[in-house]
Amino acid sequence: EAGVAQSPRYKIIEKRQSVAFWCNPISGHATLYWYQQILGQGPKLLIQFQNNGVVDDSQLPKDRFSAERLKGVDSTLKIQPAKLEDSAVYLCASSLARKWDEQYFGPGTRLTVT
Amino acid sequence: GDSVTQMEGPVTLSEEAFLTINCTYTATGYPSLFWYVQYPGEGLQLLLKATKADDKGSNKGFEATYRKETTSFHLEKGSVQVSDSAVYFCAALNDYKLSFGAGTTVTVRA
């Protein structure tokens, strides 16, 4: 069974530029999560989708971050414009519907903002 | 909101040593508790979990017991190997949201 795929694995941009991350969840997983992991901290949930609807985006900085999950499968997380403090690893995870206790994580995208 | 506090690292051990990583949580109600592990260059993987008080989760020689009285979920392994070198995260699940601790880096030397 293929795992959660993410791309790119690494990205370096300058502040005020924009960037997008892509996630392909495990086939059949209705729930998709985006986490932000700043160096030295644990992952923090940014947004959670159930199919293509948003369940929770309370921690998403909506002035610069956006996410979508068209057709309830792949998802894209965008930052525009990026700030230095956005440097982090962005993790995507997926699970079966409402199986929040069985989340499968992708390898993450490491973003460096200079 | 919920929060998880775990022992600061890094922790360096010799092979076959005993490992313990402390974890405590603050939550409303009784969350499910987890330990995740992140090996170098890999994504987070679930190591073990416990869903109610006094439950013991175990996997790959690691154990942790859900202690409601002390709101703790300490991770232990009796004899570590070099391959156990990784970052370990404690987490609590309340409703649908996972809250993670800051992670503890463990290095095991041969």
Interface residues (C-beta under 8 A of the other chain):
Chain A: G3 V4 G40 Q41 G42 P43 K44 L45 Q48 V55 D56 L91 A93 R98 W100 D101 E102 Q103 F105 G106 P107 G108
Chain B: V4 S32 F34 G41 E42 G43 L44 Q45 L46 K49 T51 F89 A91 L93 Y96 K97 L98 S99 F100 G101 A102 G103
